[in-house]
Amino acid sequence: MKIGDKVRFLNDIGGGIIAGFQGHHIVLVEDEDGFQIPVSKADIVVTNMDDYSTAKAIKLKTKALEKKQRQEQESEYEYHSIKALLHDEEDVDTTDNDDLTEEREITFKKPIEERKGGDLLNLYLAFVPKDKLSITQTSFKVYLINDCNYYVQCAYASCQENNYNLRFQGEIAPNTQILIEELERETINDISRISLQAFFFKRDKTYIGKPSFDIRQKIDPVKFYKSHTFIENDFFDSPALLYHLVHDNEPLTMSTVKTTNSPEVVGNKDSHDTARQNKRFISKKDADIVVVDLHAHELLDTTAGMKPEDIRNYQMEKFYEIMNHYKNRQGQKIVFIHGKGNGVLRQSILHELNYKYKKVQYQDASFLEYGYGATQVIIK
């Protein structure tokens, strides 16, 4: 076989003229359309055995090349060997400009809009009931609210003594809130103490550095049974219980943290209404005597789902609240109505009066005025 020989295919219809060779076993057969087809020598047979001269072979080859060049000029596609075509398919980028535009639009990030006064750090922990009409039965959605112009990276965990259970770790964008978990009612006690570690920063610009915080907070499980602790707020369409963990750059400790029913957190009208609800168990007989009814039905809307120790712990918290408020008011008289019962609450109160509040005198209060189960305390 030589260049210029006419051949036909053994395993297919058609044939052509030999235009060249690739190695020892591949023949380039040019068909009538000018395509060069690589074929094994074993798959073709020569149909014209004329002995072409070298000059004729060169002439045929030159003619074939000229024809190929004309075709290349007339078409936007180039005709290559099979290997070259496969290579071109891998390299050619056929992406439409419109597709590129769409991709840029999808990946484009809108710059963060900062609000005036938002450089003061404020961070909230929020509990939103799923069913606001059934507070004592519903579960809760738990949110972290980043109410400032800074990004915050934080780790939120529940803790028992020195043992921690990570419940959320991640980043919160400026002036946004993020759902961190859903809390079932039977697991509320699991978060009676929480830890929040947080640091704040801005992206793509210079900013004033802020301190990082390691906050410990006690969550009162009893609040989840009291409907008036879930009130209207600026963050959600439904009532929520909010813990203000960072207030104007300052972390709030367990003794200073404010919830939504604190006057400092909500508007004046709402705070006064809530304050009246919170103080319904307190009355004043006169300027010198404060009467505090610690019965559970006076403190709580309902005790459904609460264990006896939960109720007693809440009663003792109210006792501490009153004592800490009046402990420096010399001569103040306080009557705690704790009921007769089995005496557990009374014993707890007397224990605290003996060991924690030593600058007081106490005695049984008047039976005629307060009935059985009342203790009068006088601040010395």
LINRA-V794040 format. One record per pair of residues at least 4 apart in sequence whose ideal C-beta (glycine too) atoms are under 7 Angstrom apart, sorted by the first residue. I is the first residue (numbers start at 1). GAP is how many residues later the second one is. D is the distance in Angstrom with one decimal. If there is no record, write none. Layout:
I&GAP&D, I&GAP&D
//
This chain:
1&4&5.6, 1&17&6.1, 1&26&6.6, 1&40&6.7, 1&45&6.0, 2&16&6.8, 2&55&6.9, 3&15&5.4, 3&16&6.6, 3&17&6.4, 3&54&4.8, 3&58&6.1, 4&13&6.3, 4&14&6.4, 4&48&4.4, 4&52&6.5, 4&53&4.5, 4&56&4.9, 5&13&4.8, 5&41&4.9, 5&43&6.4, 6&9&6.9, 6&11&5.7, 6&40&6.9, 6&41&5.0, 6&42&3.9, 7&8&5.2, 7&9&6.7, 7&11&6.1, 7&22&6.0, 7&37&4.3, 7&38&6.3, 7&39&5.3, 7&40&6.3, 8&6&7.0, 8&7&3.4, 8&36&6.8, 8&37&6.1, 8&39&5.4, 9&5&5.8, 9&6&5.6, 9&30&7.0, 9&34&6.3, 9&35&5.9, 10&33&5.3, 10&34&6.4, 10&35&6.0, 11&32&5.6, 14&17&6.5, 15&14&6.9, 15&32&6.9, 16&13&4.4, 16&14&5.1, 16&15&4.2, 16&16&6.9, 17&13&5.3, 17&43&6.9, 18&9&5.7, 18&11&6.2, 19&9&4.8, 19&11&4.1, 19&17&5.6, 19&42&6.7, 19&45&5.5, 20&8&4.3, 21&5&6.8, 21&6&5.9, 21&7&6.7, 22&4&3.9, 22&6&6.5, 22&16&6.2, 25&15&6.0, 25&16&5.6, 26&12&5.2, 26&14&6.4, 27&12&5.4, 27&14&5.6, 27&17&6.3, 28&8&4.7, 28&10&5.9, 29&8&5.0, 29&10&5.3, 29&15&6.5, 30&4&6.5, 30&5&6.9, 30&6&5.1, 30&34&5.7, 31&4&5.2, 31&6&6.5, 34&33&5.2, 34&34&5.8, 34&37&5.8, 35&44&6.4, 38&43&6.1, 38&44&6.2, 39&4&5.3, 39&5&5.5, 52&4&4.4, 52&5&5.2, 54&4&6.4, 55&4&6.3, 56&4&6.4, 57&4&6.3, 58&4&6.1, 59&4&6.3, 60&4&6.4, 61&4&6.5, 62&4&6.4, 63&4&6.4, 64&4&6.4, 65&4&6.5, 66&4&6.6, 67&4&6.6, 68&4&6.5, 69&4&6.6, 70&4&6.3, 71&4&6.0, 71&8&7.0, 72&6&6.0, 80&4&3.2, 80&5&5.2, 80&8&6.9, 82&4&6.6, 83&4&6.5, 84&4&6.3, 85&4&6.6, 87&4&6.5, 88&4&5.7, 95&4&5.3, 95&5&6.1, 97&4&6.4, 98&4&6.4, 99&4&6.4, 100&4&6.4, 101&4&6.5, 102&4&6.4, 103&4&6.3, 104&4&6.1, 112&61&6.9, 112&62&5.4, 114&4&5.6, 114&35&4.2, 114&60&6.9, 115&34&6.6, 115&60&6.4, 118&30&5.2, 118&31&3.8, 118&57&6.5, 119&29&6.8, 119&30&5.4, 119&89&6.9, 120&28&6.4, 120&128&4.6, 120&129&5.7, 121&27&5.0, 121&29&6.5, 121&79&5.9, 121&89&5.9, 121&125&5.2, 121&128&4.9, 122&25&4.0, 122&26&5.4, 122&124&6.0, 122&125&6.2, 122&126&6.6, 123&22&6.9, 123&23&6.2, 123&24&6.9, 123&29&6.8, 123&75&6.6, 123&122&4.9, 123&123&3.9, 124&21&4.0, 124&23&6.4, 124&118&5.1, 124&119&6.5, 124&120&5.7, 124&121&6.5, 125&19&6.2, 125&118&4.3, 125&120&5.7, 126&17&4.3, 126&19&5.8, 126&109&6.5, 126&114&5.0, 126&116&5.1, 127&13&4.7, 127&15&5.9, 127&113&6.3, 127&114&4.4, 128&12&6.3, 128&13&4.7, 128&15&6.7, 128&108&5.6, 128&110&6.1, 128&112&4.6, 129&6&5.8, 129&9&4.7, 129&11&5.6, 129&101&6.1, 130&8&5.0, 130&9&5.4, 130&10&6.8, 130&11&6.5, 131&7&4.0, 132&98&7.0, 132&106&5.2, 132&107&5.7, 134&4&5.0, 135&92&4.7, 135&95&6.5, 136&89&5.6, 136&166&5.0, 136&168&4.8, 136&169&6.5, 139&43&6.2, 139&44&6.2, 139&45&4.9, 139&46&5.8, 140&43&4.5, 141&38&5.9, 141&41&5.6, 142&38&5.4, 142&39&4.8, 142&41&5.4, 143&34&4.9, 143&35&6.5, 143&36&5.7, 143&37&6.6, 144&10&6.8, 144&12&6.7, 144&28&6.0, 144&33&6.8, 144&34&5.6, 144&36&5.5, 145&32&4.4, 145&90&5.6, 146&6&5.1, 146&26&4.2, 146&28&6.4, 146&29&6.8, 146&30&5.9, 147&28&6.6, 148&26&6.4, 149&25&4.9, 149&26&6.9, 150&24&6.0, 150&50&3.9, 150&51&6.3, 150&52&5.9, 150&60&6.5, 151&20&6.1, 151&22&6.2, 151&23&6.2, 151&49&6.8, 151&50&5.5, 151&51&6.6, 151&52&6.4, 152&20&5.0, 152&46&5.3, 152&48&5.2, 153&18&5.2, 153&45&7.0, 153&46&5.7, 154&18&6.9, 154&42&6.1, 154&43&6.4, 154&44&4.0, 155&11&6.4, 155&14&4.6, 155&42&4.7, 156&11&5.3, 156&12&4.3, 156&24&6.1, 156&38&6.8, 156&40&5.4, 157&7&4.5, 157&8&5.7, 157&9&4.8, 157&10&5.8, 157&37&6.8, 157&38&4.8, 158&7&4.9, 158&9&6.0, 158&32&5.5, 158&33&4.8, 158&35&6.9, 158&36&5.5, 159&4&6.6, 159&5&4.9, 159&34&5.2, 159&35&6.8, 159&36&5.1, 164&31&6.3, 167&13&6.7, 167&14&5.6, 168&12&3.9, 168&13&6.4, 172&4&6.1, 172&6&5.2, 177&58&6.2, 183&4&6.1, 183&5&6.5, 183&8&7.0, 185&120&6.4, 188&33&4.8, 188&36&5.4, 189&32&5.5, 191&28&5.2, 192&26&6.6, 192&27&5.6, 192&29&5.9, 193&23&6.9, 193&25&5.5, 194&23&5.3, 194&25&6.0, 195&20&7.0, 195&21&5.7, 196&19&4.5, 196&49&6.0, 197&17&5.1, 198&14&6.6, 198&15&5.0, 199&13&3.7, 200&10&4.4, 202&5&3.9, 210&39&6.8, 213&33&6.3, 213&38&4.6, 215&30&5.4, 215&36&5.1, 216&38&6.3, 217&26&6.3, 217&28&6.4, 217&37&5.8, 217&40&5.8, 218&36&4.9, 221&89&6.2, 222&4&6.8, 222&78&6.8, 222&88&6.4, 222&92&4.1, 223&6&4.5, 223&18&6.0, 225&75&6.0, 225&76&6.9, 225&77&5.8, 225&80&6.9, 225&81&6.2, 226&74&6.0, 226&75&5.2, 227&74&5.3, 228&46&6.1, 228&49&4.7, 229&12&5.4, 229&30&7.0, 229&32&5.7, 230&9&3.9, 230&10&6.0, 230&11&5.3, 231&8&5.4, 231&29&5.2, 231&30&6.3, 231&35&6.5, 231&39&6.0, 231&43&6.4, 232&7&5.9, 232&38&6.8, 233&7&5.4, 233&9&6.1, 233&27&6.0, 235&5&6.9, 236&4&5.0, 240&20&6.8, 241&18&6.4, 241&19&6.1, 242&17&6.2, 242&18&4.2, 242&23&6.8, 243&14&5.9, 243&16&5.8, 244&8&6.1, 244&13&6.5, 244&14&4.7, 244&21&5.7, 245&6&6.8, 245&7&6.1, 245&12&6.7, 246&4&6.9, 246&5&5.3, 246&6&7.0, 247&5&5.6, 252&4&4.8, 252&5&4.2, 252&6&6.7, 253&4&6.7, 258&4&3.8, 258&6&5.3, 258&7&4.9, 259&6&6.9, 260&5&5.6, 260&6&5.7, 261&13&4.1, 261&17&6.5, 263&8&4.0, 263&12&6.6, 266&4&4.5, 266&5&4.9, 267&4&6.5, 268&4&6.2, 269&4&6.5, 270&4&6.1, 271&4&6.0, 272&4&6.6, 273&4&6.7, 274&4&6.2, 275&4&6.1, 276&4&6.9, 280&18&6.8, 281&11&6.3, 281&12&4.7, 281&17&4.2, 281&18&5.6, 282&8&6.4, 282&10&5.5, 283&8&4.7, 284&5&6.8, 284&6&5.6, 285&4&4.3, 285&6&5.9, 288&43&6.8, 288&44&6.8, 288&45&5.4, 289&44&4.5, 289&46&6.5, 290&44&5.0, 291&44&4.7, 291&46&6.9, 292&30&5.4, 292&42&6.4, 292&43&6.8, 292&44&5.2, 292&45&6.8, 293&5&4.5, 293&44&4.6, 294&5&6.9, 294&21&4.8, 294&24&6.3, 294&25&6.7, 294&42&5.9, 294&43&6.2, 294&44&5.0, 294&51&6.7, 295&42&6.8, 295&44&5.9, 296&4&5.6, 296&7&5.5, 296&15&5.1, 299&15&6.3, 299&16&6.6, 299&19&6.2, 303&8&5.9, 306&4&4.4, 306&5&5.4, 308&4&6.2, 309&4&6.1, 310&4&6.6, 311&4&6.4, 312&4&6.4, 312&32&6.6, 312&33&6.0, 312&36&6.9, 313&4&6.5, 314&4&6.8, 315&4&6.6, 315&30&5.8, 316&4&6.4, 316&32&5.9, 317&4&6.3, 318&4&6.6, 319&4&6.3, 319&17&6.6, 319&30&5.9, 320&4&5.9, 321&4&6.4, 322&4&6.4, 322&12&6.3, 323&4&5.6, 323&34&5.7, 326&6&4.8, 326&8&6.2, 326&53&6.0, 327&30&6.5, 327&52&6.4, 329&50&5.7, 330&49&5.8, 330&50&6.7, 331&48&6.5, 332&47&4.5, 333&43&6.3, 333&45&5.4, 334&43&4.6, 335&30&4.8, 335&35&6.1, 335&39&5.7, 335&41&5.0, 336&13&6.1, 336&38&6.7, 336&39&5.0, 336&41&6.8, 337&33&5.8, 337&36&6.6, 337&37&4.7, 338&7&4.6, 338&8&5.2, 338&11&6.3, 338&35&5.5, 338&36&7.0, 338&37&6.8, 339&34&4.2, 340&32&4.5, 340&33&4.1, 341&4&6.8, 341&32&7.0, 343&4&5.6, 344&4&6.5, 345&4&6.5, 346&4&6.3, 346&27&6.9, 346&29&6.7, 347&4&6.2, 348&4&6.7, 349&4&6.4, 349&26&6.2, 350&4&6.3, 351&4&6.3, 352&4&4.7, 352&5&6.4, 353&4&5.3, 353&7&5.9, 353&9&5.3, 353&24&6.7, 359&21&5.0, 360&17&5.3, 360&18&6.4, 360&19&5.7, 360&20&6.1, 361&17&4.6, 361&19&6.3, 362&13&5.7, 362&14&6.5, 362&15&4.7, 363&13&5.6, 364&11&6.4, 365&4&6.9, 365&5&4.7, 365&9&3.7, 365&10&6.0, 365&11&4.1, 366&4&6.0, 367&4&6.4, 367&5&6.6, 370&4&3.8
//
